[in-house]
Amino acid sequence: DGQFDDLLMGLAKKHSNVEELTFSLLSFFERRTDLFHVMETSDARMGFVPGAAEKMLMKHFRFCQQRYMADHQPHLLREPDAESACAADGATSSSSSAAAPSVAAPTTAPAASPAEPEEAALPEETRQKMKHISTWNGAITEKYYWSQSLQEVTVEVEVGPCKAADVSVDITATRLCIKCNGQMVLEGKLHEKVVTEDTVWHLEDGHQVILSMQKSRETWWKCVLEGDEEIDTTKVESTRKMEEYDGETQGAIRKIMFDQNQKLQGKPSSDQIRTADMMKEAWNAPGSPFRGTDFDPTMLNLSGPVGEEFFKDMETKRIEGAREKLAASQGEAMSSSGDS
């Protein structure tokens, strides 16, 4: 959070209000991403199943709303009357362990209404998917639906018709416990540690608990709770921006990209260029058989990969040569001072 504040502030200053800024952002998503693309088949690789994109946006809205209210209007989270005024009936767990805060959400299931014409025309499989969260990089288990990114895990648990006040969500760094009306719904040890302070939940449609957990470290989870069915993490879809990696990883990625580009052009790799530069320095060094001649890179075998040992040896020899020169110069200085 906050790493793009300067960039976004510059964008915000060009708009008169939040509504205009929001429209510009959604317009960008419309033109440059697949946020609004509707998946028409279960094996489509682009877009979202109907309703999934809206749920994703609302999930993030509620998450940020919860954090803002906790920092600036905590009384609205604690006072039932104020919550009712805001059309919210969220409740936090009363357990002694750390409780994940709930987010303002409808407390009862909405009355059934005839299906929209567009929804009725969809395949049954698609209509069923619309009732649940996306299982992107996650799975469907007997107890819950779940999805994940490198930073977050989202879980959907069916609790039956109820109010948010009837639900208790207790979460520690390593364990999760969800109860409804005093009955255990889901409990177990988490696959990895989470940041409890950044974990929130809300009651969706009066019968589903949607839980968003922030991972303690960026990694792909095989499952949510230990002992549950695991997924193959080698098959997850992962895309990250370059700036999201640490400096060392960014350097390694840029090196790979440079080498691939060089290879396509029939040019030497970064290791081969580095080798040639070091050999050029050693070309006229004392003891070199090439001393006194012009540097000729064609005489070097740079076609194969260069081991790191080569560079370490070259660096060691360079340091030894520098030390010998320093010792020689110091010896000459002492000799001249003795003569005087």
LUMVEX-760152 format. One record per residue: residue in one letter; x, y, z of N, C-alpha, C in turn. Coordinates in steps of 0.1 Angstrom, whole numbers, padded with zeros to 4 digits, always signed. Layout:
AXYZXYZXYZ ...
END
This chain:
D+0008-0012+0000+0000+0000+0000+0009+0012+0000 G+0005+0022-0008+0011+0035-0007+0023+0037-0017 Q+0027+0026-0023+0039+0027-0032+0036+0035-0045 F+0023+0036-0048+0020+0044-0060+0012+0057-0057 D+0013+0061-0045+0006+0073-0040+0010+0086-0048 D+0023+0087-0051+0027+0099-0058+0021+0099-0073 L+0021+0087-0079+0016+0086-0092+0001+0089-0093 L-0006+0082-0083-0021+0084-0083-0025+0098-0078 M-0017+0104-0070-0020+0118-0066-0019+0127-0078 G-0010+0125-0087-0009+0133-0099-0021+0131-0108 L-0026+0119-0108-0038+0116-0116-0050+0122-0109 A-0051+0122-0096-0062+0127-0089-0063+0142-0091 K-0052+0149-0091-0052+0164-0092-0058+0168-0106 K-0059+0159-0115-0064+0163-0128-0080+0160-0129 H-0086+0157-0118-0100+0154-0117-0106+0163-0107 S-0119+0167-0109-0126+0176-0100-0131+0169-0087 N-0134+0156-0088-0139+0149-0076-0136+0134-0078 V-0140+0127-0067-0138+0112-0067-0145+0105-0078 E-0158+0110-0081-0166+0103-0091-0159+0103-0104 E-0153+0115-0108-0146+0116-0121-0134+0107-0121 L-0126+0107-0110-0114+0098-0109-0118+0084-0110 T-0129+0079-0104-0133+0065-0104-0137+0062-0119 F-0144+0071-0125-0148+0068-0139-0135+0066-0148 S-0125+0075-0146-0113+0073-0154-0106+0060-0152 L-0106+0056-0139-0099+0043-0136-0107+0031-0142 L-0120+0031-0141-0128+0021-0147-0128+0021-0162 S-0127+0033-0168-0126+0034-0183-0112+0028-0187 F-0102+0030-0179-0089+0024-0183-0091+0008-0182 F-0097+0003-0172-0099-0011-0172-0107-0016-0184 E-0117-0008-0188-0125-0012-0199-0117-0013-0212 R-0108-0003-0214-0100-0002-0227-0088-0011-0227 R-0082-0013-0215-0068-0019-0215-0068-0033-0208 T-0078-0037-0202-0078-0050-0194-0090-0059-0198 D-0091-0070-0192-0102-0079-0194-0112-0079-0182 L-0112-0069-0174-0120-0068-0163-0135-0070-0166 F-0140-0064-0177-0154-0064-0181-0157-0076-0191 H-0147-0084-0194-0150-0095-0204-0156-0106-0196 V-0167-0111-0202-0175-0122-0196-0171-0135-0202 M-0167-0145-0193-0163-0158-0198-0176-0165-0203 E-0175-0171-0215-0186-0177-0221-0185-0193-0220 T-0173-0198-0217-0171-0212-0215-0163-0214-0203 S-0164-0226-0197-0157-0229-0184-0142-0229-0186 D-0137-0232-0198-0123-0233-0200-0117-0220-0206 A-0124-0209-0206-0119-0197-0212-0108-0191-0203 R-0098-0185-0210-0086-0180-0202-0087-0165-0200 M-0097-0159-0205-0098-0144-0205-0111-0140-0198 G-0110-0130-0190-0122-0124-0183-0126-0131-0171 F-0139-0129-0167-0145-0134-0154-0158-0140-0157 V-0162-0150-0148-0176-0155-0149-0185-0144-0146 P-0198-0144-0151-0207-0133-0147-0208-0130-0132 G-0207-0118-0128-0208-0114-0114-0195-0115-0107 A-0185-0122-0111-0172-0123-0104-0164-0110-0103 A-0164-0102-0114-0157-0090-0114-0163-0080-0104 E-0176-0079-0104-0183-0070-0094-0180-0074-0080 K-0180-0087-0077-0177-0092-0064-0163-0089-0060 M-0154-0090-0069-0140-0087-0066-0138-0072-0063 L-0145-0063-0070-0144-0049-0067-0150-0046-0054 M-0162-0052-0051-0168-0049-0038-0160-0055-0027 K-0153-0066-0029-0145-0071-0018-0134-0061-0014 H-0127-0056-0024-0117-0046-0022-0123-0033-0016 F-0135-0029-0020-0141-0017-0015-0144-0019+0000 R-0149-0031+0003-0153-0033+0018-0140-0034+0026 F-0130-0040+0020-0117-0042+0028-0112-0028+0031 C-0111-0019+0021-0105-0005+0024-0115+0003+0032 Q-0128+0001+0031-0138+0008+0039-0136+0004+0054 Q-0134-0009+0056-0132-0014+0070-0119-0008+0076 R-0108-0007+0068-0096-0001+0074-0098+0014+0077 Y-0105+0021+0068-0107+0035+0070-0115+0038+0082 M-0126+0030+0084-0134+0032+0095-0127+0028+0108 A-0119+0018+0108-0112+0014+0120-0102+0025+0124 D-0097+0032+0114-0087+0043+0117-0094+0056+0121 H-0105+0060+0114-0111+0073+0115-0124+0074+0121 Q-0132+0063+0120-0145+0063+0126-0148+0050+0134 P-0139+0046+0143-0141+0033+0150-0154+0032+0158 H-0160+0044+0162-0172+0043+0169-0184+0037+0161 L-0183+0038+0147-0193+0033+0139-0192+0018+0138 L-0180+0012+0141-0179-0002+0141-0183-0008+0155 R-0183+0000+0165-0186-0005+0178-0201-0003+0182 E-0207+0008+0177-0220+0011+0181-0231+0006+0172 P-0239-0004+0177-0250-0010+0169-0259+0000+0162 D-0263+0011+0170-0272+0021+0164-0266+0028+0152 A-0253+0031+0153-0247+0038+0142-0245+0029+0130 E-0243+0016+0133-0242+0006+0122-0255+0005+0115 S-0266+0005+0123-0279+0004+0117-0282+0015+0108 A-0277+0027+0112-0279+0039+0104-0272+0038+0091 C-0261+0031+0091-0253+0029+0079-0257+0017+0071 A-0269+0011+0075-0274-0002+0069-0264-0013+0070 A-0257-0013+0082-0248-0024+0084-0251-0031+0097 D-0248-0044+0098-0250-0051+0110-0239-0060+0113 G-0226-0055+0110-0215-0063+0112-0212-0066+0126 A-0205-0078+0129-0202-0081+0143-0189-0088+0143 T-0181-0085+0154-0168-0092+0155-0170-0103+0165 S-0160-0112+0165-0161-0124+0174-0158-0120+0188 S-0164-0127+0197-0163-0125+0212-0153-0134+0218 S-0146-0142+0210-0136-0152+0215-0124-0144+0221 S-0116-0151+0229-0105-0145+0235-0093-0144+0225 S-0094-0151+0214-0083-0150+0204-0086-0138+0195 A-0077-0134+0187-0078-0123+0178-0090-0125+0168 A-0099-0116+0167-0111-0117+0159-0110-0109+0147 A-0113-0115+0135-0113-0107+0123-0125-0098+0122 P-0123-0085+0119-0135-0076+0119-0144-0079+0107 S-0157-0076+0109-0166-0078+0098-0168-0065+0091 V-0172-0065+0079-0175-0053+0071-0190-0051+0069 A-0194-0039+0068-0208-0036+0066-0214-0044+0054 A-0224-0052+0057-0230-0060+0047-0245-0063+0050 P-0253-0067+0040-0267-0070+0043-0267-0081+0053 T-0277-0081+0062-0277-0091+0073-0287-0102+0070 T-0296-0101+0061-0305-0111+0058-0305-0114+0043 A-0309-0126+0040-0309-0129+0025-0320-0122+0018 P-0317-0116+0006-0328-0109-0001-0339-0118-0006 A-0350-0112-0008-0362-0120-0012-0359-0125-0026 A-0364-0138-0029-0361-0144-0042-0368-0135-0053 S-0362-0134-0064-0368-0126-0075-0366-0134-0088 P-0374-0132-0098-0373-0139-0110-0359-0136-0116 A-0353-0146-0123-0340-0145-0129-0341-0135-0140 E-0330-0127-0141-0329-0117-0152-0328-0125-0165 P-0334-0119-0176-0333-0126-0189-0319-0130-0193 E-0310-0121-0191-0296-0124-0195-0291-0136-0187 E-0294-0136-0174-0289-0147-0165-0296-0160-0169 A-0309-0160-0172-0316-0172-0175-0311-0179-0187 A-0305-0171-0196-0300-0176-0209-0287-0183-0208 L-0280-0181-0196-0267-0187-0194-0268-0202-0191 P-0257-0209-0194-0257-0223-0190-0258-0225-0175 E-0264-0236-0170-0265-0239-0156-0252-0238-0149 E-0242-0244-0155-0228-0243-0148-0224-0229-0146 T-0226-0220-0155-0222-0206-0154-0231-0199-0143 R-0244-0202-0143-0252-0196-0132-0248-0200-0118 Q-0244-0213-0117-0239-0218-0104-0227-0211-0100 K-0218-0208-0109-0205-0201-0106-0208-0187-0101 M-0218-0181-0107-0221-0167-0103-0225-0166-0088 K-0229-0177-0082-0233-0176-0068-0221-0177-0059 H-0209-0179-0064-0198-0181-0055-0186-0172-0060 I-0176-0171-0051-0164-0164-0055-0156-0171-0065 S-0147-0164-0072-0138-0171-0082-0129-0180-0074 T-0126-0192-0081-0116-0201-0075-0103-0200-0082 W-0100-0188-0087-0087-0186-0094-0075-0190-0085 N-0067-0198-0090-0055-0203-0083-0059-0210-0069 G-0071-0214-0068-0076-0221-0056-0084-0233-0060 A-0095-0236-0053-0102-0248-0055-0116-0248-0048 I-0124-0258-0051-0137-0260-0044-0135-0272-0036 T-0138-0271-0023-0137-0282-0014-0151-0285-0008 E-0152-0295+0000-0166-0299+0005-0170-0288+0015 K-0161-0281+0021-0165-0271+0031-0165-0256+0027 Y-0157-0253+0016-0156-0239+0012-0150-0238-0002 Y-0152-0226-0008-0145-0222-0020-0133-0213-0016 W-0123-0213-0024-0112-0204-0021-0104-0201-0033 S-0098-0189-0033-0089-0184-0043-0077-0177-0037 Q-0067-0174-0045-0055-0167-0039-0047-0159-0049 S-0040-0149-0044-0030-0142-0052-0017-0145-0043 L-0006-0139-0047+0006-0141-0040+0005-0134-0026 Q-0003-0124-0025-0004-0117-0012-0016-0120-0004 E-0027-0126-0010-0039-0127-0002-0046-0141-0005 V-0054-0145+0004-0063-0157+0003-0077-0153+0006 T-0086-0157-0003-0100-0154-0001-0108-0167+0000 V-0116-0168+0011-0124-0180+0014-0139-0177+0015 E-0147-0185+0009-0161-0184+0010-0167-0197+0017 V-0174-0194+0028-0179-0205+0036-0195-0204+0037 E-0202-0214+0034-0216-0214+0036-0220-0216+0050 V-0228-0206+0056-0232-0207+0070-0247-0208+0072 G-0255-0207+0061-0269-0208+0062-0275-0194+0065 P-0288-0192+0063-0294-0179+0066-0292-0174+0080 C-0287-0162+0081-0284-0157+0094-0280-0142+0093 K-0278-0136+0104-0273-0122+0105-0258-0122+0108 A-0251-0111+0105-0237-0110+0108-0234-0112+0123 A-0244-0107+0131-0242-0108+0146-0242-0123+0150 D-0247-0132+0142-0248-0146+0146-0235-0153+0142 V-0226-0146+0135-0214-0153+0130-0202-0149+0139 S-0194-0158+0142-0181-0156+0149-0170-0161+0141 V-0160-0151+0138-0148-0155+0130-0136-0152+0139 D-0130-0162+0144-0117-0161+0152-0106-0165+0144 I-0095-0157+0143-0084-0160+0135-0071-0156+0142 T-0061-0165+0143-0048-0161+0148-0039-0162+0136 A-0026-0161+0138-0016-0162+0127-0016-0175+0121 T-0020-0186+0128-0019-0199+0123-0032-0207+0123 R-0043-0202+0129-0055-0210+0130-0067-0202+0126 L-0078-0209+0121-0090-0202+0117-0102-0210+0124 C-0112-0202+0129-0124-0208+0135-0136-0200+0131 I-0146-0206+0125-0158-0199+0121-0170-0206+0127 K-0178-0199+0135-0190-0204+0141-0202-0196+0137 C-0214-0203+0136-0226-0196+0133-0237-0201+0144 N-0242-0191+0151-0252-0194+0162-0246-0205+0171 G-0233-0203+0174-0226-0212+0184-0222-0226+0178 Q-0226-0229+0166-0222-0241+0159-0210-0240+0151 M-0200-0249+0153-0188-0249+0145-0191-0251+0130 V-0186-0242+0122-0187-0244+0107-0174-0248+0100 L-0163-0241+0105-0150-0244+0099-0140-0242+0109 E-0130-0251+0111-0119-0249+0120-0107-0257+0116 G-0095-0252+0118-0083-0259+0115-0071-0250+0115 K-0060-0256+0112-0047-0250+0111-0045-0244+0097 L-0041-0232+0096-0038-0226+0083-0026-0231+0077 H-0026-0232+0064-0014-0238+0056-0002-0229+0059 E-0003-0216+0059+0008-0207+0062+0003-0196+0072 K+0012-0188+0077+0008-0177+0086+0001-0166+0079 V-0008-0159+0086-0014-0147+0080-0012-0135+0089 V-0015-0123+0084-0014-0111+0092-0028-0108+0097 T-0031-0110+0109-0044-0109+0115-0050-0095+0114 E-0041-0085+0115-0045-0071+0115-0051-0067+0101 D-0047-0074+0091-0052-0071+0077-0062-0081+0072 T-0068-0088+0081-0078-0099+0077-0092-0093+0081 V-0101-0094+0071-0115-0089+0073-0124-0100+0067 W-0137-0099+0072-0147-0107+0066-0161-0100+0066 H-0170-0105+0058-0183-0099+0058-0193-0110+0054 L-0206-0108+0057-0216-0117+0054-0222-0114+0040 E-0221-0123+0031-0226-0121+0017-0240-0127+0015 D-0250-0119+0010-0263-0124+0007-0270-0131+0019 G-0265-0128+0031-0272-0134+0043-0269-0148+0046 H-0260-0155+0038-0257-0169+0041-0243-0173+0038 Q-0234-0164+0033-0221-0168+0030-0211-0159+0037 V-0201-0165+0044-0190-0157+0050-0179-0156+0040 I-0175-0144+0036-0164-0141+0027-0152-0136+0035 L-0142-0143+0036-0130-0140+0044-0118-0137+0036 S-0112-0125+0038-0100-0121+0031-0088-0121+0041 M-0078-0130+0038-0067-0131+0047-0054-0126+0040 Q-0046-0117+0047-0034-0113+0041-0023-0123+0045 K-0015-0128+0035-0004-0137+0038+0007-0130+0045 S+0014-0137+0054+0026-0132+0060+0038-0131+0051 R+0038-0140+0041+0049-0140+0031+0043-0144+0018 E+0049-0138+0007+0044-0141-0006+0047-0155-0011 T+0038-0163-0012+0040-0177-0016+0026-0183-0020 W+0027-0193-0028+0014-0200-0032+0011-0211-0022 W-0002-0211-0018-0007-0220-0008-0012-0233-0016 K-0009-0244-0010-0014-0257-0016-0029-0259-0011 C-0032-0254+0000-0045-0255+0006-0048-0244+0016 V-0060-0243+0021-0062-0232+0031-0060-0238+0045 L-0066-0250+0048-0064-0256+0061-0056-0269+0059 E-0047-0272+0068-0039-0284+0067-0048-0297+0068 G-0045-0306+0059-0053-0318+0058-0064-0318+0047 D-0067-0306+0042-0076-0305+0031-0070-0308+0018 E-0078-0310+0008-0073-0314-0005-0063-0303-0010 E-0052-0307-0016-0042-0297-0021-0042-0296-0036 I-0038-0284-0040-0037-0281-0054-0022-0282-0059 D-0020-0283-0072-0007-0283-0077-0002-0268-0080 T+0006-0263-0071+0010-0249-0072+0019-0246-0084 T+0024-0256-0091+0032-0254-0103+0023-0250-0114 K+0009-0251-0113+0000-0248-0124-0008-0235-0121 V-0004-0228-0111-0011-0215-0108-0007-0205-0119 E-0016-0195-0121-0013-0185-0131-0007-0173-0123 S+0005-0169-0126+0012-0159-0118+0017-0148-0128 T+0013-0136-0126+0019-0125-0133+0021-0114-0124 R+0033-0108-0124+0037-0097-0115+0044-0086-0123 K+0043-0074-0118+0050-0063-0124+0065-0064-0119 M+0074-0059-0128+0088-0059-0124+0091-0052-0111 E+0084-0040-0109+0087-0032-0097+0082-0039-0084 E+0074-0050-0085+0070-0057-0073+0080-0066-0068 Y+0091-0069-0075+0101-0078-0070+0112-0070-0063 D+0120-0077-0055+0131-0070-0048+0142-0067-0059 G+0152-0058-0055+0162-0054-0064+0170-0065-0070 E+0174-0075-0062+0182-0087-0066+0174-0095-0077 T+0161-0097-0074+0153-0105-0084+0151-0097-0097 Q+0149-0084-0096+0147-0075-0107+0160-0076-0116 G+0172-0076-0110+0184-0077-0117+0185-0090-0124 A+0181-0101-0118+0182-0114-0124+0173-0115-0136 I+0161-0109-0134+0151-0110-0145+0156-0102-0157 R+0161-0090-0155+0167-0081-0166+0178-0088-0173 K+0186-0095-0165+0198-0103-0171+0193-0113-0181 I+0182-0121-0176+0177-0132-0184+0171-0126-0197 M+0163-0115-0196+0157-0108-0207+0167-0103-0217 F+0178-0097-0212+0189-0092-0220+0196-0103-0228 D+0199-0114-0221+0205-0126-0227+0196-0132-0238 Q+0183-0133-0235+0174-0138-0245+0174-0130-0258 N+0174-0116-0256+0174-0107-0267+0187-0108-0275 Q+0198-0109-0267+0211-0110-0274+0212-0123-0282 K+0207-0134-0277+0207-0147-0284+0199-0146-0297 L+0187-0140-0296+0179-0138-0308+0186-0131-0319 Q+0195-0121-0315+0202-0113-0325+0216-0119-0328 G+0219-0130-0323+0232-0137-0325+0244-0129-0319 K+0241-0122-0308+0251-0115-0301+0255-0122-0288 P+0267-0118-0282+0271-0125-0270+0262-0121-0258 S+0262-0131-0248+0254-0129-0236+0261-0120-0227 S+0254-0116-0216+0260-0107-0206+0272-0113-0200 D+0272-0127-0197+0284-0133-0191+0296-0133-0201 Q+0293-0135-0214+0303-0135-0224+0309-0121-0226 I+0301-0111-0225+0306-0097-0226+0314-0094-0214 R+0310-0098-0202+0318-0096-0190+0331-0103-0190 T+0331-0116-0196+0344-0123-0198+0353-0116-0207 A+0348-0111-0218+0356-0104-0228+0362-0091-0222 D+0355-0084-0214+0360-0072-0207+0371-0075-0198 M+0370-0086-0190+0380-0090-0180+0392-0095-0188 M+0390-0102-0199+0402-0107-0206+0409-0096-0213 K+0402-0085-0217+0408-0074-0223+0418-0067-0213 E+0413-0066-0201+0422-0060-0190+0434-0068-0188 A+0433-0082-0189+0444-0091-0186+0453-0093-0199 W+0449-0088-0210+0456-0090-0223+0470-0085-0222 N+0472-0073-0217+0486-0067-0216+0492-0068-0202 A+0486-0076-0193+0491-0078-0180+0505-0085-0180 P+0513-0082-0170+0526-0089-0169+0525-0104-0170 G+0532-0111-0178+0532-0125-0179+0522-0130-0190 S+0514-0121-0196+0505-0125-0206+0512-0128-0219 P+0509-0139-0226+0515-0142-0239+0511-0132-0250 F+0501-0124-0247+0496-0115-0257+0501-0101-0254 R+0509-0099-0244+0514-0086-0241+0521-0079-0252 G+0517-0066-0255+0523-0059-0266+0515-0060-0279 T+0505-0068-0279+0497-0069-0292+0483-0064-0289 D+0476-0061-0301+0462-0055-0300+0453-0066-0295 F+0443-0062-0287+0433-0072-0282+0425-0078-0293 D+0424-0091-0294+0416-0098-0304+0406-0107-0298 P+0393-0103-0297+0383-0111-0290+0380-0124-0298 T+0384-0125-0310+0381-0138-0318+0390-0149-0313 M+0400-0146-0305+0409-0156-0300+0404-0162-0287 L+0393-0157-0282+0387-0162-0270+0375-0171-0273 N+0373-0181-0265+0362-0190-0267+0351-0186-0258 L+0342-0178-0264+0330-0172-0257+0317-0178-0261 S+0317-0190-0267+0305-0196-0272+0297-0203-0262 G+0304-0208-0252+0297-0216-0241+0294-0208-0229 P+0287-0213-0219+0284-0206-0207+0297-0204-0199 V+0297-0194-0191+0309-0190-0183+0306-0192-0168 G+0313-0201-0162+0310-0204-0148+0314-0193-0139 E+0308-0192-0127+0311-0181-0118+0325-0182-0112 E+0331-0195-0112+0344-0197-0107+0355-0189-0116 F+0352-0187-0129+0361-0180-0137+0362-0166-0133 F+0351-0159-0130+0351-0145-0126+0358-0144-0112 K+0355-0154-0103+0362-0153-0090+0377-0154-0091 D+0382-0163-0100+0396-0165-0102+0402-0152-0108 M+0395-0146-0118+0400-0134-0124+0401-0123-0114 E+0391-0122-0105+0391-0111-0095+0402-0113-0085 T+0404-0126-0081+0415-0129-0072+0429-0125-0078 K+0431-0129-0091+0443-0125-0098+0445-0110-0099 R+0434-0103-0101+0435-0089-0102+0439-0082-0089 I+0433-0088-0078+0437-0083-0064+0451-0086-0061 E+0456-0098-0064+0470-0102-0062+0479-0093-0070 G+0476-0090-0082+0484-0081-0090+0485-0067-0084 A+0474-0062-0079+0473-0049-0073+0482-0048-0061 R+0481-0059-0053+0489-0060-0041+0504-0060-0044 E+0508-0068-0054+0522-0068-0058+0527-0055-0063 K+0519-0047-0070+0523-0034-0075+0524-0025-0063 L+0515-0026-0053+0516-0017-0041+0528-0021-0033 A+0531-0034-0031+0543-0037-0024+0556-0033-0031 A+0556-0034-0044+0568-0029-0052+0570-0014-0050 S+0559-0007-0051+0560+0008-0050+0564+0012-0036 Q+0559+0005-0026+0564+0008-0012+0578+0005-0010 G+0583-0007-0016+0597-0010-0015+0606+0000-0022 E+0602+0005-0033+0609+0015-0040+0610+0028-0032 A+0599+0032-0025+0598+0044-0017+0608+0042-0005 M+0608+0030+0001+0617+0028+0013+0632+0029+0008 S+0634+0023-0004+0648+0023-0009+0653+0037-0011 S+0644+0045-0017+0649+0059-0021+0651+0067-0008 S+0643+0065+0002+0644+0072+0015+0657+0068+0022 G+0661+0055+0021+0673+0050+0027+0685+0056+0020 D+0685+0058+0007+0696+0064+0000+0698+0078+0003 S+0687+0085+0006+0688+0099+0010+0693+0101+0024 
END
